[in-house]
Amino acid sequence: MEKTDTIIFTHGDSDGVCSGAIAKSAYPDARIYFTSPVSLYNRLDMAEDYDNIIICDIAVDERSCVNLYNKINDIASRANVTYIDHHPLPRMCWDEPWFYHDLNTCAAELTYKAFKSLLERDIRRIAVYGAIGDYRDNTPAIKKWTRDWDKRSLYFQAGTLIQALQYVGRNYDFKREIINPLSNDLIPSEIPNLIPYAKKASRIEEDLRIRVKELVHPLHSVAYVLDPEGYLSKSAIYAASYGRKGIGIAAEHRKNKASYDLSLRSRNSSVDINLLLRDIAPQYGGSGGGHPVAAGARIPEEKLDAFLQEFDRRVTVAETEKEDL
């Protein structure tokens, strides 16, 4: 395989794909690989022969943060490293020149700012897509950039990309094919297969919405749905909506892992679900984290009910305490 000077590791959601496309626009010959917080440490072994390593939208896994930090510092001693992220950090501080971090933006906006000198001005549009997909389209920069286009068109293009990426799931080869034209600022509706995939995803989502409406279980402060047979993040949103609660949880059983994968979404709760998950999930043999209003977890199957009851109790206590202030 022919080698290039740059390798890009990014996340597979819409913000990660947009971040990867922006980085590839800055370095057109770069190779793209998708990874996750738990896999990044091992994935970095692939960077051994590269002079320029870019990491986008990969949260720092709390369990391996010390080893990961040391490994990246070692790589940075011989190569150029740019690590761009917007997820909450573990308690360990990462104060290094190679680490670009901001909790208040999406990774795509940060990536554009990091490589601005190497990019065409119109590539900001890709950052807007990423911001819309990550619910971070209200930052000063994104609101300013949005004014350069028809906002309605931007949301149509972003929606097409978001829905299509949801439909293809873990098909990373296809996502790599999307990044190439996207990095050249081709609008998503012109990228082959995105429109039909987006339409299929929307049909699945509509069926899912109706199913969650029938299956949702409201507790005191959260509502949850088990095995919704569809997109977990969207299921969590609809669980909150139809359960009439501030936080929704969708849980999918993973038989081969004897556990449940959870997606959590907050629509009007004052509780930071990332911090709450990081505290509670390990008590039940699981792990979890993410953003204050959007997070994920993995909980052993035999502990799920106890976890849900405790999470609901803690949310109730936290919300009550804030109301009393």
VOBA-1610 file (N, C-alpha, C; in pm, whole numbers, padded with zeros to 5 digits, always signed):
BEGIN
Met+00084-00119+00000Met+00000+00000+00000Met+00088+00125+00000Glu+00054+00218-00086Glu+00131+00342-00095Glu+00118+00424+00032Lys+00226+00478+00080Lys+00223+00554+00203Lys+00204+00703+00175Thr+00139+00772+00269Thr+00127+00917+00265Thr+00185+00970+00395Asp+00200+01100+00403Asp+00259+01161+00522Asp+00159+01178+00635Thr+00028+01177+00602Thr-00075+01211+00701Thr-00174+01097+00720Ile-00209+01071+00846Ile-00313+00974+00878Ile-00413+01044+00970Ile-00542+01020+00944Ile-00649+01083+01020Ile-00733+00976+01088Phe-00748+00988+01219Phe-00839+00901+01296Phe-00958+00986+01337Thr-01078+00939+01308Thr-01195+01018+01343Thr-01310+00928+01384His-01414+00990+01437His-01533+00919+01482His-01627+00897+01364Gly-01719+00800+01377Gly-01805+00765+01264Gly-01939+00833+01260Asp-01968+00925+01355Asp-02095+00996+01350Asp-02083+01117+01258Ser-02189+01196+01246Ser-02188+01306+01150Ser-02081+01410+01182Asp-02063+01442+01310Asp-01959+01538+01348Asp-01821+01483+01316Gly-01800+01354+01342Gly-01671+01293+01313Gly-01643+01286+01164Val-01744+01251+01085Val-01727+01245+00940Val-01696+01384+00885Cys-01768+01486+00934Cys-01741+01622+00888Cys-01602+01669+00931Ser-01562+01634+01053Ser-01428+01669+01100Ser-01322+01603+01013Gly-01342+01473+00984Gly-01248+01402+00898Gly-01241+01462+00759Ala-01357+01504+00706Ala-01359+01564+00572Ala-01285+01697+00571Ile-01301+01776+00677Ile-01231+01904+00684Ile-01080+01881+00693Ala-01039+01785+00776Ala-00896+01755+00787Ala-00840+01704+00654Lys-00919+01623+00584Lys-00874+01571+00454Lys-00869+01681+00349Ser-00956+01781+00363Ser-00949+01894+00272Ser-00818+01970+00291Ala-00770+01974+00416Ala-00641+02039+00444Ala-00525+01952+00396Tyr-00542+01819+00405Tyr-00438+01724+00364Tyr-00500+01621+00269Pro-00514+01655+00141Pro-00591+01572+00046Pro-00542+01429+00031Asp-00414+01405+00053Asp-00360+01269+00034Asp-00366+01185+00162Ala-00424+01238+00266Ala-00428+01167+00395Ala-00512+01041+00387Arg-00477+00945+00471Arg-00557+00823+00486Arg-00652+00841+00605Ile-00775+00791+00590Ile-00878+00807+00691Ile-00909+00673+00756Tyr-00915+00672+00889Tyr-00957+00553+00962Tyr-01055+00595+01072Phe-01158+00514+01090Phe-01257+00541+01193Phe-01224+00461+01318Thr-01245+00523+01432Thr-01216+00455+01557Thr-01306+00509+01668Ser-01282+00465+01790Ser-01365+00501+01904Ser-01275+00524+02025Pro-01331+00579+02134Pro-01247+00602+02253Pro-01178+00477+02305Val-01247+00363+02305Val-01186+00242+02361Val-01086+00178+02267Ser-01090+00215+02139Ser-01001+00153+02039Ser-00884+00242+01999Leu-00889+00370+02034Leu-00788+00463+01985Leu-00646+00424+02024Tyr-00627+00381+02148Tyr-00492+00348+02194Tyr-00425+00247+02101Asn-00494+00139+02068Asn-00436+00037+01980Asn-00429+00085+01836Arg-00528+00163+01794Arg-00529+00214+01657Arg-00405+00299+01627Leu-00356+00367+01729Leu-00242+00456+01708Leu-00115+00382+01667Asp-00113+00250+01683Asp+00002+00173+01633Asp+00015+00186+01482Met-00097+00215+01414Met-00096+00233+01269Met-00024+00360+01227Ala-00002+00452+01322Ala+00056+00583+01289Ala+00209+00581+01290Glu+00268+00466+01313Glu+00413+00458+01332Glu+00493+00518+01217Asp+00447+00498+01094Asp+00524+00542+00978Asp+00478+00677+00922Tyr+00394+00749+00997Tyr+00342+00877+00948Tyr+00406+00994+01021Asp+00424+01103+00947Asp+00483+01224+01004Asp+00378+01319+01060Asn+00253+01302+01018Asn+00146+01393+01058Asn+00025+01311+01102Ile-00010+01318+01229Ile-00119+01237+01285Ile-00228+01331+01335Ile-00350+01311+01284Ile-00464+01394+01321Ile-00571+01306+01385Ile-00621+01346+01499Ile-00727+01274+01570Ile-00843+01369+01590Cys-00962+01329+01545Cys-01079+01418+01552Cys-01196+01351+01623Asp-01256+01422+01716Asp-01385+01384+01774Asp-01382+01249+01846Ile-01269+01213+01904Ile-01258+01089+01981Ile-01245+01126+02129Ala-01347+01096+02207Ala-01342+01126+02350Ala-01228+01049+02417Val-01174+01106+02523Val-01068+01041+02598Val-01133+00940+02693Asp-01099+00814+02676Asp-01153+00708+02761Asp-01087+00715+02898Glu-01171+00727+03001Glu-01119+00748+03136Glu-01031+00632+03183Arg-01063+00511+03142Arg-00989+00395+03190Arg-00849+00386+03133Ser-00827+00446+03016Ser-00695+00435+02952Ser-00631+00571+02930Cys-00681+00675+02999Cys-00635+00811+02968Cys-00487+00831+02995Val-00434+00771+03102Val-00293+00789+03133Val-00205+00723+03027Asn-00237+00600+02992Asn-00159+00529+02889Asn-00171+00599+02754Leu-00292+00646+02722Leu-00311+00715+02594Leu-00232+00845+02589Tyr-00237+00919+02698Tyr-00162+01045+02707Tyr-00012+01019+02685Asn+00041+00919+02751Asn+00184+00888+02738Asn+00218+00844+02596Lys+00128+00765+02536Lys+00154+00717+02401Lys+00155+00832+02301Ile+00057+00923+02313Ile+00052+01036+02220Ile+00171+01129+02241Asn+00210+01150+02366Asn+00327+01233+02392Asn+00452+01172+02329Asp+00462+01040+02334Asp+00576+00972+02272Asp+00573+00990+02120Ile+00455+00977+02060Ile+00442+00998+01915Ile+00477+01143+01880Ala+00433+01238+01964Ala+00456+01380+01938Ala+00604+01417+01944Ser+00685+01331+02005Ser+00829+01359+02011Ser+00899+01334+01878Arg+00832+01261+01787Arg+00894+01232+01657Arg+00809+01276+01538Ala+00681+01316+01564Ala+00591+01351+01455Ala+00499+01465+01499Asn+00435+01524+01402Asn+00336+01628+01432Asn+00203+01563+01469Val+00147+01601+01583Val+00021+01546+01631Val-00079+01659+01652Thr-00202+01638+01605Thr-00311+01731+01630Thr-00431+01649+01680Tyr-00467+01667+01806Tyr-00578+01595+01866Tyr-00688+01698+01894Ile-00801+01681+01826Ile-00911+01777+01833Ile-01032+01709+01896Asp-01082+01765+02006Asp-01197+01702+02071Asp-01279+01803+02149His-01405+01768+02176His-01494+01858+02249His-01569+01786+02360His-01531+01662+02390His-01598+01586+02495His-01541+01623+02633Pro-01620+01607+02738Pro-01567+01629+02873Pro-01447+01539+02899Leu-01347+01595+02967Leu-01224+01522+02993Leu-01230+01447+03126Pro-01154+01339+03137Pro-01136+01276+03269Pro-01069+01375+03363Arg-01055+01337+03486Arg-00999+01428+03585Arg-00854+01467+03553Met-00786+01384+03478Met-00649+01415+03440Met-00647+01530+03339Cys-00560+01626+03359Cys-00552+01743+03272Cys-00459+01716+03153Trp-00507+01747+03033Trp-00428+01731+02912Trp-00388+01869+02860Asp-00287+01926+02919Asp-00243+02060+02881Asp-00119+02048+02792Glu-00143+02019+02664Glu-00033+02000+02569Glu-00061+02079+02442Pro+00043+02125+02372Pro+00021+02205+02249Pro-00047+02127+02137Trp-00042+01993+02144Trp-00104+01914+02038Trp-00253+01888+02063Phe-00305+01932+02179Phe-00442+01902+02216Phe-00530+02026+02201Tyr-00625+02020+02109Tyr-00721+02128+02085Tyr-00855+02086+02145His-00899+02157+02248His-01017+02112+02321His-01107+02230+02355Asp-01238+02211+02333Asp-01337+02313+02370Asp-01470+02242+02390Leu-01523+02249+02512Leu-01648+02182+02544Leu-01769+02245+02476Asn-01755+02369+02432Asn-01871+02445+02386Asn-01890+02447+02235Thr-01812+02368+02163Thr-01826+02362+02017Thr-01832+02216+01974Cys-01860+02196+01846Cys-01848+02061+01789Cys-01706+02042+01739Ala-01670+01918+01712Ala-01534+01888+01664Ala-01511+01947+01525Ala-01614+01950+01442Ala-01598+02002+01306Ala-01560+02150+01307Glu-01623+02227+01394Glu-01585+02369+01406Glu-01441+02382+01452Leu-01402+02303+01552Leu-01265+02306+01601Leu-01165+02266+01494Thr-01203+02166+01413Thr-01113+02119+01307Thr-01091+02227+01202Tyr-01198+02294+01164Tyr-01182+02404+01067Tyr-01089+02511+01123Lys-01108+02548+01249Lys-01025+02652+01310Lys-00879+02608+01320Ala-00857+02479+01346Ala-00720+02428+01360Ala-00644+02433+01228Phe-00715+02410+01117Phe-00649+02402+00986Phe-00691+02515+00892Lys-00741+02623+00949Lys-00798+02732+00870Lys-00703+02782+00760Ser-00575+02792+00792Ser-00479+02847+00694Ser-00461+02757+00573Leu-00503+02631+00583Leu-00486+02535+00473Leu-00617+02512+00397Leu-00724+02584+00435Leu-00856+02552+00382Leu-00917+02666+00302Glu-01000+02628+00205Glu-01082+02726+00136Glu-01192+02774+00232Arg-01234+02897+00215Arg-01333+02955+00305Arg-01465+02877+00303Asp-01502+02824+00187Asp-01629+02754+00174Asp-01634+02623+00253Ile-01518+02573+00295Ile-01516+02448+00372Ile-01583+02467+00508Arg-01602+02593+00549Arg-01676+02619+00672Arg-01815+02557+00667Arg-01868+02542+00545Arg-02000+02483+00531Arg-02004+02341+00588Ile-01896+02266+00572Ile-01890+02131+00628Ile-01892+02136+00780Ala-01827+02237+00837Ala-01831+02255+00982Ala-01973+02283+01029Val-02050+02355+00949Val-02189+02382+00984Val-02269+02252+00984Tyr-02247+02166+00885Tyr-02315+02035+00884Tyr-02285+01959+01014Gly-02156+01956+01050Gly-02117+01884+01171Gly-02181+01944+01295Ala-02190+02076+01300Ala-02250+02143+01415Ala-02398+02109+01427Ile-02468+02108+01314Ile-02610+02074+01316Ile-02628+01931+01365Gly-02544+01840+01316Gly-02554+01700+01357Gly-02523+01679+01502Asp-02445+01768+01562Asp-02404+01752+01702Asp-02478+01849+01795Tyr-02584+01913+01746Tyr-02662+02008+01826Tyr-02574+02121+01880Arg-02475+02162+01802Arg-02386+02271+01844Arg-02388+02385+01741Asp-02506+02409+01683Asp-02517+02509+01577Asp-02552+02648+01632Asn-02538+02666+01764Asn-02569+02796+01823Asn-02444+02867+01874Thr-02325+02822+01837Thr-02203+02890+01878Thr-02187+03018+01797Pro-02112+03116+01847Pro-02094+03241+01772Pro-02038+03219+01631Ala-01940+03132+01618Ala-01878+03109+01487Ala-01977+03044+01390Ile-02048+02940+01434Ile-02141+02870+01346Ile-02255+02963+01304Lys-02307+03042+01397Lys-02414+03135+01361Lys-02364+03239+01259Lys-02240+03281+01274Lys-02182+03377+01179Lys-02162+03312+01043Trp-02107+03191+01041Trp-02081+03123+00914Trp-02211+03089+00841Thr-02314+03054+00917Thr-02442+03016+00857Thr-02500+03129+00773Arg-02470+03253+00810Arg-02526+03368+00738Arg-02476+03379+00594Asp-02371+03305+00559Asp-02316+03310+00423Asp-02392+03220+00326Trp-02487+03143+00378Trp-02568+03055+00292Trp-02715+03069+00329Asp-02799+03008+00248Asp-02940+02999+00284Asp-02952+02893+00393Lys-02994+02934+00511Lys-03000+02844+00625Lys-03084+02721+00597Arg-03193+02737+00522Arg-03280+02625+00492Arg-03208+02519+00409Ser-03126+02564+00315Ser-03048+02470+00233Ser-02945+02397+00316Leu-02880+02470+00408Leu-02781+02407+00494Leu-02843+02295+00577Tyr-02961+02321+00631Tyr-03026+02219+00714Tyr-03072+02100+00631Phe-03113+02125+00508Phe-03149+02013+00420Phe-03027+01926+00393Gln-02915+01989+00359Gln-02793+01913+00329Gln-02743+01840+00452Ala-02743+01908+00567Ala-02699+01844+00691Ala-02790+01728+00727Gly-02921+01747+00712Gly-03016+01640+00743Gly-02997+01519+00654Thr-02970+01543+00525Thr-02943+01434+00432Thr-02822+01353+00477Leu-02717+01424+00514Leu-02594+01357+00558Leu-02617+01281+00688Ile-02682+01345+00784Ile-02704+01284+00915Ile-02786+01156+00903Gln-02896+01162+00829Gln-02984+01047+00816Gln-02914+00933+00741Ala-02841+00965+00635Ala-02772+00862+00557Ala-02665+00793+00642Leu-02591+00870+00720Leu-02488+00811+00807Leu-02552+00722+00912Gln-02667+00761+00961Gln-02739+00678+01058Gln-02778+00545+00993Tyr-02820+00552+00868Tyr-02866+00431+00799Tyr-02752+00333+00775Val-02634+00382+00735Val-02524+00291+00699Val-02454+00235+00823Gly-02477+00296+00940Gly-02423+00241+01064Gly-02272+00225+01064Arg-02227+00102+01081Arg-02083+00075+01092Arg-02018+00040+00958Asn-02080+00077+00849Asn-02022+00056+00716Asn-01916+00164+00693Tyr-01796+00142+00748Tyr-01693+00244+00745Tyr-01633+00263+00606Asp-01637+00160+00523Asp-01589+00177+00386Asp-01674+00279+00313Phe-01806+00272+00332Phe-01894+00368+00268Phe-01872+00508+00325Lys-01851+00516+00456Lys-01826+00647+00517Lys-01697+00709+00463Arg-01599+00624+00436Arg-01475+00674+00377Arg-01500+00729+00237Glu-01591+00663+00163Glu-01627+00711+00030Glu-01700+00845+00037Ile-01775+00867+00144Ile-01844+00994+00161Ile-01745+01107+00188Ile-01642+01078+00267Ile-01547+01182+00307Ile-01475+01242+00188Asn-01442+01162+00089Asn-01367+01216-00025Asn-01441+01328-00097Pro-01565+01307-00145Pro-01635+01419-00210Pro-01671+01530-00113Leu-01702+01495+00011Leu-01736+01597+00109Leu-01617+01690+00133Ser-01497+01634+00135Ser-01377+01715+00156Ser-01352+01813+00042Asn-01412+01783-00074Asn-01403+01874-00190Asn-01525+01965-00199Asp-01604+01972-00090Asp-01720+02060-00077Asp-01834+02024-00172Leu-01846+01896-00207Leu-01963+01851-00282Leu-02080+01841-00184Ile-02192+01900-00217Ile-02305+01898-00125Ile-02355+01754-00108Pro-02398+01717+00013Pro-02439+01579+00040Pro-02545+01525-00056Ser-02640+01608-00097Ser-02746+01559-00185Ser-02694+01516-00322Glu-02569+01553-00356Glu-02508+01514-00482Glu-02414+01395-00466Ile-02390+01351-00344Ile-02304+01235-00322Ile-02386+01109-00346Pro-02337+01017-00428Pro-02415+00896-00463Pro-02467+00822-00340Asn-02594+00784-00347Asn-02665+00701-00249Asn-02709+00774-00122Leu-02665+00898-00099Leu-02703+00962+00026Leu-02852+00992+00033Ile-02910+01040-00075Ile-03053+01072-00073Ile-03138+00946-00050Pro-03119+00838-00125Pro-03200+00719-00096Pro-03176+00660+00043Tyr-03052+00665+00092Tyr-03024+00615+00227Tyr-03091+00703+00332Ala-03088+00834+00311Ala-03151+00925+00405Ala-03302+00901+00410Lys-03359+00875+00293Lys-03504+00848+00288Lys-03537+00719+00363Lys-03456+00615+00346Lys-03478+00489+00418Lys-03465+00509+00569Ala-03365+00588+00609Ala-03345+00613+00751Ala-03465+00687+00811Ser-03521+00779+00735Ser-03636+00855+00784Ser-03759+00767+00800Arg-03773+00669+00709Arg-03885+00575+00721Arg-03868+00488+00845Ile-03746+00442+00867Ile-03716+00360+00986Ile-03743+00442+01113Glu-03701+00568+01111Glu-03720+00654+01228Glu-03868+00675+01258Glu-03949+00694+01155Glu-04091+00715+01177Glu-04157+00591+01238Asp-04120+00474+01188Asp-04171+00350+01249Asp-04123+00336+01392Leu-03998+00377+01416Leu-03940+00370+01549Leu-04014+00463+01646Arg-04044+00582+01600Arg-04116+00679+01684Arg-04247+00620+01735Ile-04320+00557+01647Ile-04449+00498+01684Ile-04429+00383+01782Arg-04323+00303+01759Arg-04296+00188+01846Arg-04256+00234+01987Val-04171+00336+01996Val-04129+00387+02126Val-04249+00445+02201Lys-04337+00510+02130Lys-04457+00565+02192Lys-04537+00458+02265Glu-04538+00337+02209Glu-04613+00226+02268Glu-04535+00154+02378Leu-04400+00156+02371Leu-04319+00075+02462Leu-04257+00151+02578Val-04265+00282+02578Val-04192+00363+02677Val-04239+00334+02819His-04140+00334+02913His-04167+00312+03055His-04125+00437+03131Pro-04219+00517+03178Pro-04181+00635+03257Pro-04152+00598+03403Leu-04044+00655+03457Leu-04015+00644+03600Leu-04047+00780+03662His-03978+00817+03768His-04009+00945+03832His-03955+01063+03752Ser-03828+01053+03712Ser-03764+01166+03643Ser-03709+01130+03506Val-03702+01001+03474Val-03655+00959+03342Val-03757+00862+03283Ala-03746+00841+03153Ala-03829+00741+03085Ala-03736+00655+03000Tyr-03766+00525+02990Tyr-03677+00438+02915Tyr-03756+00344+02824Val-03686+00291+02726Val-03742+00192+02635Val-03638+00082+02616Leu-03683-00043+02617Leu-03593-00157+02600Leu-03607-00214+02459Asp-03495-00241+02397Asp-03490-00304+02264Asp-03590-00242+02167Pro-03571-00115+02134Pro-03666-00046+02046Pro-03656-00089+01899Glu-03553-00168+01866Glu-03535-00217+01729Glu-03515-00101+01631Gly-03424-00015+01667Gly-03394+00099+01582Gly-03282+00182+01641Tyr-03266+00302+01590Tyr-03156+00388+01631Tyr-03169+00424+01778Leu-03065+00392+01856Leu-03073+00414+02000Leu-03083+00561+02037Ser-03003+00647+01975Ser-03006+00788+02014Ser-03142+00850+01988Lys-03200+00817+01874Lys-03334+00870+01842Lys-03439+00807+01934Ser-03421+00681+01969Ser-03514+00615+02061Ser-03513+00684+02197Ala-03395+00726+02242Ala-03385+00796+02370Ala-03458+00930+02365Ile-03446+00999+02253Ile-03517+01127+02237Ile-03668+01106+02246Tyr-03718+01005+02175Tyr-03862+00980+02176Tyr-03909+00923+02310Ala-03821+00851+02380Ala-03857+00802+02513Ala-03881+00920+02608Ala-03793+01020+02601Ala-03812+01140+02684Ala-03941+01212+02646Ser-03965+01222+02515Ser-04082+01295+02466Ser-04213+01227+02508Tyr-04225+01097+02476Tyr-04351+01028+02503Tyr-04365+00985+02648Gly-04253+00980+02720Gly-04259+00953+02864Gly-04281+01078+02945Arg-04279+01195+02875Arg-04299+01325+02938Arg-04199+01350+03051Lys-04072+01313+03022Lys-03965+01332+03120Lys-03852+01414+03058Gly-03766+01466+03144Gly-03655+01546+03093Gly-03543+01464+03032Ile-03533+01337+03071Ile-03426+01249+03022Ile-03485+01120+02968Gly-03440+01079+02850Gly-03483+00954+02791Gly-03367+00857+02779Ile-03395+00728+02798Ile-03293+00624+02789Ile-03344+00514+02696Ala-03260+00474+02602Ala-03290+00359+02517Ala-03183+00254+02540Ala-03226+00130+02565Ala-03133+00021+02597Ala-03152-00094+02499Glu-03040-00141+02445Glu-03043-00251+02348Glu-02962-00369+02403His-03022-00486+02406His-02956-00604+02462His-02848-00656+02365Arg-02729-00681+02417Arg-02619-00740+02341Arg-02594-00879+02397Lys-02655-00980+02337Lys-02647-01116+02390Lys-02504-01166+02397Asn-02425-01134+02294Asn-02288-01185+02291Asn-02199-01122+02398Lys-02245-01010+02455Lys-02167-00944+02560Lys-02237-00949+02695Ala-02356-01014+02700Ala-02434-01025+02824Ala-02452-00888+02889Ser-02484-00790+02807Ser-02498-00653+02857Ser-02598-00576+02773Tyr-02626-00455+02817Tyr-02710-00362+02743Tyr-02629-00240+02704Asp-02644-00196+02579Asp-02588-00069+02537Asp-02696+00037+02553Leu-02661+00148+02615Leu-02758+00252+02645Leu-02723+00382+02573Ser-02826+00451+02528Ser-02812+00588+02481Ser-02901+00675+02567Leu-02850+00788+02612Leu-02925+00879+02699Leu-02930+01017+02636Arg-03046+01080+02638Arg-03063+01214+02586Arg-03145+01297+02683Ser-03102+01421+02702Ser-03173+01514+02790Ser-03238+01621+02704Arg-03364+01651+02732Arg-03430+01757+02654Arg-03457+01882+02736Asn-03473+01869+02869Asn-03492+01990+02950Asn-03447+01971+03095Ser-03372+01866+03122Ser-03325+01842+03258Ser-03204+01929+03288Ser-03191+01969+03415Ser-03076+02049+03458Ser-02959+01961+03500Val-02974+01831+03487Val-02873+01736+03534Val-02769+01709+03424Asp-02642+01705+03462Asp-02533+01668+03371Asp-02526+01516+03365Ile-02580+01456+03259Ile-02588+01311+03255Ile-02452+01246+03233Asn-02357+01319+03176Asn-02222+01266+03163Asn-02160+01239+03300Leu-02164+01340+03386Leu-02105+01325+03520Leu-02178+01218+03600Leu-02310+01214+03586Leu-02388+01116+03660Leu-02355+00973+03614Leu-02343+00955+03483Leu-02310+00822+03430Leu-02171+00777+03475Arg-02074+00869+03469Arg-01938+00833+03508Arg-01932+00788+03653Asp-02023+00841+03735Asp-02026+00805+03876Asp-02103+00675+03900Ile-02220+00661+03838Ile-02309+00550+03869Ile-02274+00422+03794Ala-02245+00430+03665Ala-02225+00309+03584Ala-02120+00213+03642Pro-02003+00261+03687Pro-01904+00167+03744Pro-01955+00094+03868Gln-02048+00154+03942Gln-02103+00089+04061Gln-02184-00035+04025Tyr-02226-00043+03899Tyr-02305-00157+03852Tyr-02228-00240+03749Gly-02096-00228+03754Gly-02011-00308+03666Gly-02007-00261+03523Gly-02050-00138+03499Gly-02055-00086+03363Gly-01964+00032+03343Ser-01983+00100+03233Ser-01907+00220+03201Ser-01998+00314+03125Gly-01965+00443+03127Gly-02048+00538+03056Gly-01991+00677+03059Gly-02044+00762+02973Gly-02000+00901+02966Gly-02039+00963+02834Gly-02002+01089+02816Gly-02035+01158+02692Gly-02043+01307+02715His-02156+01366+02678His-02180+01509+02695His-02282+01531+02807Pro-02296+01653+02855Pro-02394+01681+02960Pro-02538+01646+02920Val-02570+01657+02790Val-02708+01629+02747Val-02719+01509+02655Ala-02609+01443+02623Ala-02611+01327+02534Ala-02496+01235+02572Ala-02529+01112+02608Ala-02425+01021+02656Ala-02462+00876+02626Gly-02369+00787+02654Gly-02392+00645+02631Gly-02332+00563+02743Ala-02376+00437+02753Ala-02325+00351+02859Ala-02339+00205+02818Arg-02266+00119+02887Arg-02282-00026+02875Arg-02295-00083+03016Ile-02406-00155+03039Ile-02438-00207+03172Ile-02462-00357+03163Pro-02406-00439+03254Pro-02433-00584+03253Pro-02583-00610+03259Glu-02628-00712+03186Glu-02772-00736+03173Glu-02840-00759+03308Glu-02773-00827+03401Glu-02838-00857+03529Glu-02845-00735+03620Lys-02774-00627+03584Lys-02773-00506+03667Lys-02856-00393+03607Leu-02916-00415+03492Leu-02982-00304+03422Leu-03094-00242+03504Asp-03183-00324+03557Asp-03297-00269+03629Asp-03252-00189+03750Ala-03157-00242+03825Ala-03106-00171+03942Ala-03040-00039+03901Phe-02967-00044+03789Phe-02903+00079+03739Phe-03008+00184+03704Leu-03112+00144+03631Leu-03216+00239+03590Leu-03284+00302+03711Gln-03313+00222+03812Gln-03378+00274+03932Gln-03288+00372+04005Glu-03158+00339+04014Glu-03065+00428+04083Glu-03041+00556+04004Phe-03031+00543+03872Phe-03010+00661+03789Phe-03130+00755+03803Asp-03251+00698+03799Asp-03372+00778+03815Asp-03373+00848+03951Arg-03334+00773+04055Arg-03333+00832+04189Arg-03235+00948+04198Arg-03116+00930+04141Arg-03014+01034+04147Arg-03054+01157+04066Val-03119+01136+03953Val-03167+01249+03873Val-03271+01328+03953Thr-03361+01256+04018Thr-03465+01321+04099Thr-03403+01404+04211Val-03305+01347+04279Val-03237+01418+04388Val-03166+01543+04335Ala-03094+01527+04224Ala-03018+01639+04167Ala-03111+01751+04121Glu-03220+01716+04056Glu-03314+01817+04009Glu-03380+01889+04127Thr-03413+01814+04230Thr-03475+01873+04350Thr-03380+01971+04418Glu-03253+01932+04428Glu-03154+02019+04492Glu-03138+02150+04415Lys-03141+02142+04281Lys-03124+02262+04200Lys-03247+02352+04211Glu-03364+02292+04223Glu-03486+02371+04239Glu-03486+02445+04371Asp-03420+02388+04473Asp-03418+02450+04605Asp-03318+02563+04618Leu-03227+02573+04519Leu-03125+02679+04527Leu-03185+02818+04505
//
